Amino acid sequence: MTERPAAVAADGAALDLHRFFARPWVFIRGVPRMDVLPPEGPPEIAFAGRSNVGKSSLINALVGQKGLARTSNTPGRTQELNYFVPGGYSGEGADLPPIALVDMPGYGYAEAPKEQVDAWTSLVFDYLRGRSTLKRVFVLIDSRHGIKRNDADVLDLLDKAAVSYQIVLTKTDKIKPVGLPKLVAATHEAIRKRAAAFPEIVATSSEKGTGLDDLKAAITGFAAAG
């Protein structure tokens, strides 16, 4: 197996992706409203997707900590922008973490009260439109269902806001292996003409560890670029 090269930070230091993600990560803030967002500092990578798509499970798998992001069988439980950073940084002055991961509220949960859905949707959309430190949004798509209408609505918003995003297929262990290439091809076709879409699609399984190194490499690259 070929080793992935380490990313190179702005100061010339190498960032080994395995060591980078092996260190403890910590939850620093839940953001229910835009006015309590943390100050803009390190690059931010956000995770978006329909409720129950597996965002929290994927974040936990990336950092190797089962209890970092809260998981639930109840769709819609995540109601805030949840911020996670590597531990060991004071957050003061120049001692800022190299990157922040943001678990966004799931969308498309029709059984929640309308006012609650509207509040979640407004928070997510306002964040996507107005956060200058947001470098990429990983849009998670359940491989069993493909891109649905509410997913396409979010992609439309990201295109309009010119926010770079990348499709991540989740739960690929739940479909037959022969179906994955067809799903990837169909997803490529669906985003082919979308202006802000990064063309590479990542197929993942939080349970099996599939695709995690690809996501880690991308995230470490943003941390290195600062």
Number of C-alpha atoms within 10 A of each C-alpha: 3 4 5 12 11 16 21 17 17 11 9 9 11 13 18 17 20 16 8 16 17 14 14 14 20 16 16 14 16 19 18 17 16 15 7 10 15 12 7 11 17 19 22 25 23 22 24 26 25 23 19 21 21 24 28 22 22 24 23 19 20 20 21 15 17 15 12 18 22 15 18 13 9 9 18 21 16 23 21 19 25 21 22 22 21 21 14 13 12 10 12 8 6 9 10 15 19 20 21 24 22 24 24 26 25 26 24 19 15 11 9 13 9 11 9 12 20 13 13 22 18 14 20 23 14 12 18 20 15 12 14 13 16 22 16 22 25 21 22 26 24 20 24 17 10 16 20 12 10 13 18 13 11 20 23 15 15 21 16 13 14 14 21 16 23 20 25 25 28 26 22 21 18 11 12 9 10 8 12 17 11 11 18 20 11 14 19 16 11 12 19 12 10 15 17 20 23 16 16 11 19 18 24 24 21 21 12 12 13 16 19 19 15 15 17 17 19 15 22 24 17 20 23 21 13 15
